[in-house]
Amino acid sequence: MWLWLIIILISLACLFCFISVIQLELRKRSAKLWIILTCCSIGGVVAALVSAPSPDIQEYSYHSKPPNIKIVETTPKDTSSDDGIKKGKKVVVTAVELYVRASTDPDARILGSVNYGNILTVLDAPADLDLVNIQTGYGLTGWVLKRHVQALPEEKIPEQALPGEAAQ
């Protein structure tokens, strides 16, 4: 590429020089312009020669290397872990406020709400649903989201606390 650039610039310099000589012989005023163009093209040749890459410089490839990716096969984690929420067990509310709904439908009527720390009794905990059928200490029965309640171990339940009252 550099070689072609230098050849073209030298050819232009020769052409401009030839035209300059003819213009000077004919004593035309445009001869100065052709002399200036000749000097510029000679300057271009010099600049191209100075900036030409050295043959000692190693050529670099612009092709990217393939990435070194190690593929590891994994097995999915067992999501059916026992969270301890079973029929007849006590659970504690872990959300600030948790709505109690009339059915498992997400748009079901809201019967009331329970607050953080309330202890509830589990009436039904279907494994295929993210809902738990509960009963509060004051008799409210309905469905709440399973992820917002946590099973209580038997030794953690206060003896004087009734279901629906806040654990202390």
FENCORFEN-V881198 format. One record per helix or strand of 3 or more residues. SS is the DSSP state (alpha for helix, beta for strand). FROM is the first residue (numbers start at 1). LEN is the number of residues. If there is no record, write none. Layout:
<<SS:FROM:LEN> <SS:FROM:LEN>>
//
This chain:
<<alpha:2:24> <alpha:31:21> <beta:90:4> <beta:97:5> <beta:110:6> <beta:118:7> <beta:131:5> <beta:141:5> <alpha:146:3> <beta:149:3> <alpha:154:3>>
//
